């Protein structure tokens, strides 16, 4: 996972096929419609908008996350329709989080690719996305 300082954006490295986007703020989770698994994280997020925080990375299991519903390829679906998710950054640890960074009982954190963690709440709804990017 890379963050391009001059472009204020995240991008997956190496690039992967993803033809469905799940959007939060101006960021996207890329999903491959062939298997419906989350493959990458990308999009615009200016450092100036990140709130400073002491982030505590949740306990994770390695795995894959698959969309439970069928979505049509080539489209974007927004999950933060009611209120745009906020971004947080812990300079000491290098972790970035968009969504709710607080761990609660019933949460499950899954590491889907290197430096990308997705946290689901007790209803299996996406609660937050955690990234530890390389700044370039």
LUMBADREN-818280 format. One line per 10 residues: number of its first residue (from 0); their letters; for each residue x, y, z of N, C-alpha, C. Coordinates in steps of 0.02 Angstrom, whole numbers. Example, Ala and Ser with C-alpha at 12.3 -4.5 7.8 and 13.67 -1.06 7.14 Angstrom:
2
0> AS> 660/-284/390/615/-225/390/660/-165/390; 642/-112/354/684/-53/357/645/2/394 $
END
This chain:
136
0> XXXXXXXXXX> 42/-58/0/0/0/0/44/62/0; 31/107/-45/70/169/-50/25/229/-41; 55/282/-12/22/347/-9/66/396/-46; 39/426/-98/76/474/-138/64/544/-110; 114/571/-76/107/635/-41/89/691/-91; 121/693/-148/108/747/-197/38/744/-226; 7/685/-224/-60/676/-253/-114/669/-199; -94/667/-135/-141/657/-80/-184/594/-89; -151/540/-112/-191/481/-128/-157/415/-110; -199/366/-96/-178/297/-84/-184/258/-149 $
10> XXXXXXXXXX> -141/208/-156/-147/162/-212/-118/95/-192; -145/43/-222/-121/-25/-209/-59/-38/-251; -13/-74/-221/46/-94/-258/64/-165/-240; 68/-211/-286/57/-201/-357/-18/-194/-372; -33/-168/-432/-103/-158/-450/-137/-225/-460; -203/-225/-449/-243/-286/-454/-307/-271/-491; -341/-324/-514/-406/-315/-546/-458/-300/-493; -495/-247/-504/-551/-229/-460/-600/-189/-502; -659/-217/-513/-707/-182/-555/-771/-163/-518; -771/-170/-452/-825/-146/-409/-791/-104/-355 $
20> XXXXXXXXXX> -820/-47/-339/-792/-4/-287/-842/7/-231; -818/-1/-170/-857/15/-110/-825/79/-83; -863/134/-83/-835/199/-67/-852/221/4; -802/254/35/-811/289/98/-770/352/91; -801/411/105/-769/475/91/-748/474/18; -685/488/3/-661/486/-66/-614/427/-77; -622/376/-37/-581/316/-40/-623/257/-62; -590/207/-89/-625/149/-116/-592/84/-96; -633/35/-83/-611/-34/-79/-626/-65/-147; -575/-92/-179/-584/-123/-244/-601/-197/-237 $
30> XXXXXXXXXX> -653/-218/-271/-677/-287/-268/-676/-316/-339; -654/-378/-344/-653/-413/-408/-720/-449/-417; -757/-432/-469/-824/-462/-478/-820/-537/-494; -762/-562/-513/-756/-633/-528/-765/-675/-465; -740/-651/-408/-747/-690/-346/-777/-650/-288; -788/-584/-299/-819/-539/-250/-777/-527/-188; -711/-539/-192/-666/-527/-136/-635/-457/-140; -625/-425/-82/-591/-361/-79/-518/-373/-97; -493/-333/-145/-425/-342/-170/-379/-283/-156; -407/-221/-148/-364/-163/-141/-400/-104/-109 $
40> XXXXXXXXXX> -362/-52/-95/-386/9/-64/-353/67/-101; -392/116/-122/-363/171/-160/-408/233/-155; -379/290/-173/-419/351/-176/-386/411/-145; -424/466/-144/-401/532/-123/-415/543/-48; -363/565/-12/-370/580/59/-313/626/80; -326/692/78/-272/740/96/-249/733/168; -185/732/178/-156/726/245/-184/780/292; -197/840/266/-223/894/307/-291/878/338; -327/830/309/-393/812/336/-390/757/389; -331/728/399/-325/673/447/-322/701/518 $
50> XXXXXXXXXX> -359/671/563/-357/690/633/-301/652/667; -261/687/708/-208/654/745/-240/611/799; -214/550/808/-243/504/857/-191/453/879; -202/426/938/-164/368/961/-205/307/942; -186/274/889/-224/217/864/-197/152/891; -242/109/911/-223/43/936/-250/-8/886; -205/-37/849/-223/-84/796/-260/-143/828; -318/-160/800/-356/-216/828/-320/-282/818; -338/-331/860/-313/-399/850/-342/-425/785; -300/-451/742/-323/-471/676/-314/-545/663 $
60> XXXXXXXXXX> -353/-569/616/-344/-635/587/-330/-624/513; -289/-665/484/-276/-659/412/-331/-696/376; -354/-666/322/-407/-698/284/-427/-657/224; -487/-669/201/-515/-633/144/-584/-609/164; -606/-555/133/-674/-532/144/-709/-530/77; -768/-558/77/-808/-564/16/-873/-526/26; -894/-491/-26/-959/-457/-22/-1014/-510/-18; -1060/-500/28/-1114/-548/38/-1168/-541/-15; -1175/-481/-42/-1226/-469/-94/-1192/-466/-162; -1232/-476/-214/-1206/-470/-282/-1210/-396/-302 $
70> XXXXXXXXXX> -1155/-370/-327/-1152/-302/-352/-1132/-304/-424; -1157/-258/-464/-1141/-256/-535/-1072/-225/-546; -1033/-258/-588/-966/-233/-604/-970/-165/-638; -919/-124/-625/-915/-59/-656/-947/-3/-618; -975/-18/-560/-1010/33/-520/-977/43/-452; -995/98/-420/-971/114/-353/-1031/119/-307; -1025/89/-247/-1077/93/-196/-1048/127/-135; -1083/177/-110/-1060/216/-52/-1088/184/12; -1043/174/62/-1066/145/126/-1073/198/181; -1048/258/168/-1055/311/219/-1105/365/195 $
80> XXXXXXXXXX> -1163/342/173/-1214/387/145/-1239/439/195; -1249/419/257/-1278/465/306/-1229/516/333; -1166/496/340/-1115/541/367/-1047/518/342; -1010/563/311/-945/545/283/-898/522/339; -865/466/328/-818/439/377/-759/485/386; -733/489/447/-674/529/462/-611/486/458; -555/521/447/-490/488/442/-447/506/502; -409/457/526/-365/466/584/-296/440/566; -245/469/597/-177/447/584/-135/450/648; -97/397/659/-51/393/716/19/396/688 $
90> XXXXXXXXXX> 50/454/696/117/466/667/168/417/696; 161/400/759/210/356/792/208/285/762; 149/258/752/143/189/727/140/186/651; 120/242/619/113/243/547/46/216/522; -1/203/568/-66/177/548/-115/233/533; -153/224/479/-207/268/458/-272/228/465; -325/261/488/-389/228/495/-443/273/468; -488/246/428/-548/282/408/-608/243/435; -652/280/468/-709/249/501/-703/255/575; -731/208/611/-730/209/684/-669/171/710 $
100> XXXXXXXXXX> -620/205/740/-559/172/762/-565/135/829; -620/143/864/-626/114/931/-648/40/927; -610/-2/962/-627/-73/964/-685/-84/1012; -733/-125/993/-790/-142/1034/-801/-217/1033; -834/-242/1084/-849/-313/1088/-890/-333/1027; -870/-389/998/-905/-414/939/-873/-393/873; -824/-347/876/-789/-328/815/-744/-384/792; -734/-389/727/-687/-437/699/-643/-401/648; -578/-406/657/-530/-374/613/-497/-426/569; -496/-413/503/-468/-460/455/-416/-425/413 $
110> XXXXXXXXXX> -356/-454/412/-303/-429/369/-313/-461/300; -332/-421/250/-347/-448/184/-288/-448/137; -246/-397/143/-183/-396/106/-132/-362/152; -70/-362/131/-17/-332/172/-36/-260/187; -34/-243/252/-48/-175/276/-118/-150/263; -166/-194/255/-237/-175/248/-279/-219/293; -311/-186/342/-354/-221/390/-424/-191/384; -474/-235/383/-543/-213/382/-577/-237/445; -613/-193/479/-647/-210/541/-722/-212/529; -752/-267/548/-825/-276/544/-854/-274/614 $
120> XXXXXXXXXX> -913/-245/620/-945/-243/686/-984/-308/698; -1021/-311/753/-1056/-373/772/-1111/-392/723; -1131/-346/678/-1181/-362/627/-1149/-379/560; -1083/-383/558/-1043/-395/498/-1044/-336/449; -1060/-276/474/-1056/-216/433/-986/-188/439; -960/-160/385/-894/-130/386/-894/-70/433; -847/-70/479/-842/-18/530/-783/29/517; -727/1/494/-667/41/481/-619/3/436; -575/43/405/-522/16/364/-457/45/390; -408/2/401/-342/21/428/-289/7/376 $
130> XXXXXX> -245/56/367/-191/50/318/-126/76/350; -73/40/337/-6/64/358/34/74/293; 26/134/264/55/146/198/130/161/199; 159/152/140/227/177/128/216/245/94; 247/297/123/240/365/96/292/376/41; 268/396/-18/313/409/-74/297/477/-105 $
END
